[in-house]
Amino acid sequence: MTGPAPAWQLRAGVRWGLQHGLVRGLLARAARDGDPQARLIVDPAVRDDPYPVQEQVRARGPLVRGRLTWVTASHAVTKEVLRSPDFAAGGGQSALPPLVRALARWAHDPRAVGPLDPPSMLAVEPPDHTRYRRLVSKVFTARAVEQLRPQVQAVADELLDDLARAPAGQPVDLVERYATLLPVRVICRMLGVPADQEARVLALGNGVAPSLDLGLGWPAYLQVQRSLHAFNDWLDEHLRRLRADPGPDLLSQLVHVEDDGGQLDHLELRTTAGLLLAAGFETTVNLLGNGAQLLLAEPDQLAVLQAEPARWPDAVEEVLRYESPVQVTGRAAVRDTTVAGVPVAAGAHVTTLLAAANRDPEVFTDPQHFDVTRDDAREHLAFSGGRHFCVGAALARVEGEVGLSSLFERFPAMAAAPGAQRRPTRVLRGWERLPVVAVPVGAARPRVPPTPEG
């Protein structure tokens, strides 16, 4: 796609204005006034370390009024909202004035349907959500995923063999060479993607990831739209291949499966496939990168794991709690209700700061401290909750445990190198680049300059 046609760009411009442009202007003003919710969304100074601002939300109470929505940093309130039948995912357009809804319908682009648009599982409720989830969840049960552990281990070993061939003492990007490739290869194999298409899926997924953020600028939004077009075009072709030549993978099953006498239509199938592919690696990339960085920065915690390898599952839970790969989600009230003693009107939105809930001192002792021996780390809400609890949680846990334990078993004296850089996204928190010197077993830890978080 060399450039958008004028009509396409006009519709995209209307969508951007409704979804991001007006909100962006409002939030920029609110951020200058010190509104913490607005600062979390648009303030560039907050991206690298959002936690102090999240604590400002907590200090104002369990449920506070932000410039755009209600917002909470409370673990208890977040858990209640995510599980309550009084709240639903999506629902944004239902609260808009009729004329604005009509404009949104005119500007709709079926080729740019993303992870937050119906019929994505992230944006629909029962009965559709129940039907989609029933079709895919049996593949992602803890028992089914545990049977995939040898495959995950084999992929990790392949990648670590390649990492070991790097020239001695030369920094390598752990995100590019390991943290991205492990979950991408696993989910692509589960969904029937040919090996020669894995790099394409990775690039498209990375291009779509900013669609989860609010208040995008016009150039970033336009790039996301192009990525969505390319991703959905690729998915159409992939699904055509699987219809013609099905395999044992999940998508081949979904193409042909019947549920209560009916199959998923093409849009439902494409949206479900896209969500499974992108969500199947985007968050796990962050889990692996965040975990590696934390353990490199906290050698005493790594020493605990090297002395007691049975603690690796606990360490993964603590990484999920301390550096949540998904920082925020939200729900809309479907009826008048009360939360934390505060009336919330039907149609109002509540933004739940998952990362802040996971550092709530009402639940976690010394929550700002990273501790792989924490016995209640699994109380985190990094996988959301209720009926929208992450369908791939079991897979992420296995990939996190295998990926991190294998990495530090093979390179126990690995050291961080300068040049680390955070991802620019706000909803997804992880590393864009994480240079390391990968030191194999038996070698001394190298001396490298200190590397501030960047």
C-alpha positions, 0 to 999 in steps of 0.5 A, spaced: 500 500 500 503 506 497 498 511 500 491 512 502 486 514 497 483 520 498 476 517 500 479 512 504 483 517 508 477 522 509 474 516 513 480 514 516 480 522 518 473 522 521 475 515 525 481 518 528 477 525 530 472 521 533 476 515 537 483 519 538 483 527 536 478 530 540 480 525 546 487 527 545 486 535 545 482 534 551 487 530 555 493 534 553 490 540 556 488 535 562 495 533 563 498 540 563 493 541 569 496 535 573 490 530 571 493 523 573 489 519 568 491 524 562 498 524 564 498 516 564 495 516 557 499 522 553 505 525 558 511 522 554 515 523 561 510 518 564 511 513 559 518 510 562 515 510 569 508 510 570 508 508 577 508 514 581 503 517 577 498 511 578 500 512 586 497 519 585 490 516 583 491 511 589 492 517 594 485 520 591 481 514 593 478 507 591 474 510 585 476 517 582 473 521 577 478 522 571 477 527 566 474 522 561 472 516 565 472 513 572 479 510 574 481 506 580 488 503 582 485 499 587 485 491 587 479 490 590 475 495 586 478 493 579 477 485 581 469 487 582 469 491 576 472 486 572 467 480 574 461 484 575 455 483 571 453 491 571 459 492 567 461 490 560 467 490 555 466 495 549 460 499 549 463 506 547 459 507 541 452 506 545 453 512 549 455 517 543 449 522 541 445 519 535 449 524 529 456 522 532 454 514 532 451 515 524 458 519 523 462 513 526 458 508 522 459 512 515 467 512 517 467 504 519 472 500 515 471 493 515 479 492 513 481 496 519 477 492 524 482 491 530 483 487 537 478 492 540 473 492 535 467 487 535 467 481 533 473 481 537 472 477 544 475 483 547 469 487 545 463 483 545 459 480 551 455 474 551 452 470 547 457 472 542 463 472 547 461 465 550 460 462 543 467 464 541 471 463 547 468 456 547 471 454 541 478 456 542 478 455 550 479 448 550 486 448 546 488 453 552 487 449 558 492 449 563 492 441 562 492 442 554 498 447 554 502 443 559 502 438 554 506 443 549 511 444 554 516 440 550 515 444 544 516 450 548 522 448 550 525 445 544 523 452 541 527 456 546 533 451 546 533 452 538 534 460 539 539 459 545 543 455 541 543 461 536 544 466 541 550 462 543 553 463 537 554 470 537 561 473 538 564 473 545 563 479 548 559 482 543 552 485 545 546 482 542 538 485 543 535 480 547 528 482 545 530 481 537 533 475 538 529 471 543 524 474 547 520 476 541 521 469 537 520 464 542 512 466 543 512 468 535 514 461 533 510 457 538 503 461 537 505 460 529 506 453 530 499 452 534 495 456 528 498 453 522 502 459 520 508 456 515 515 458 518 517 462 512 511 467 514 513 468 522 517 474 520 511 477 517 506 475 522 511 479 527 512 485 523 504 486 522 503 484 530 508 490 532 504 494 527 497 493 530 499 493 537 499 501 538 491 500 536 490 499 544 492 506 546 488 512 546 489 519 544 494 517 538 497 522 533 494 522 526 501 519 523 501 514 528 494 512 527 494 512 520 500 507 520 496 503 525 490 503 520 495 501 514 498 495 519 491 493 520 489 493 513 495 489 511 494 484 517 487 483 515 489 481 508 494 476 510 489 473 515 484 472 509 490 469 505 492 464 511 485 462 512 484 461 504 490 456 505 487 452 511 480 451 508 484 448 502 489 444 505 487 444 513 492 441 518 492 439 525 492 446 528 487 450 531 485 455 526 484 449 521 479 446 526 476 453 527 475 454 519 471 447 519 468 447 526 460 447 527 458 450 534 450 449 535 449 448 528 453 454 525 460 456 523 463 462 525 462 467 519 468 470 515 469 476 519 468 472 526 473 467 524 478 473 521 478 477 528 478 471 532 484 468 528 488 475 528 486 476 536 489 469 537 495 471 533 497 478 536 495 476 543 499 470 543 505 473 542 505 481 544 504 480 551 509 474 552 514 478 549 513 483 554 513 478 560 520 475 557 523 482 556 521 485 563 523 478 567 530 478 564 531 486 565 528 485 572 533 479 574 539 482 571 538 489 575 536 484 581 542 479 581 540 477 588 533 475 586 536 471 580 541 468 585 535 465 589 532 462 583 539 459 581 539 456 588 532 454 588 530 452 581 523 450 583 521 457 584 521 459 577 513 459 576 513 464 582 518 468 579 514 469 573 508 470 577 512 476 580 514 479 574 507 479 572 505 483 578 511 487 578 511 489 571 504 488 568 505 486 560 498 489 560 497 496 564 490 498 563 483 495 561 476 498 562 469 496 562 462 500 561 456 500 566 450 497 563 446 499 568 446 504 574 450 501 579 455 503 585 462 501 586 466 503 592 460 507 595 460 511 589 454 511 584 456 510 577 451 511 571 449 507 566 454 508 560 459 511 564 466 508 563 471 505 569 478 505 567 482 499 571 489 500 572 491 493 572 499 495 574 497 499 580 492 494 582 498 489 582 502 494 587 496 495 592 499 495 599 492 493 601 493 486 598 501 485 597 506 487 602 512 492 600 509 492 593 514 496 590 519 491 591 521 485 586 521 479 590 521 472 587 519 469 593 513 472 594 507 467 596 501 471 594 504 474 587 499 470 583 493 474 586 495 479 581 490 481 575 495 482 570 491 477 566 484 481 567 478 477 570 471 475 570 469 472 563 474 476 559 480 473 563 486 472 558 484 465 554 492 464 553 494 465 560 496 458 561 500 458 555 504 465 557 505 462 564 509 456 561 512 460 556 515 465 561 517 459 566 521 455 560 523 462 557 526 465 563 529 459 566 532 456 560 535 463 558 539 464 565 541 456 565 544 457 559 547 464 560 548 464 568 552 470 568 549 474 562 550 482 563 546 488 561 549 492 556 547 500 554 542 502 549 535 499 552 529 502 550 522 502 552 516 500 547 512 507 545 506 503 547 502 505 554 497 499 554 502 494 553 509 495 557 515 492 555 522 493 552 523 495 544 531 493 545 534 490 551 542 489 549 545 484 553 552 480 553 550 473 553 555 469 557 555 462 557 556 457 563 563 457 566 565 464 563 566 470 568 561 475 568 563 481 563 564 488 565 560 493 562 558 500 563 552 501 567 545 501 563 540 506 566 533 504 564 531 508 558 
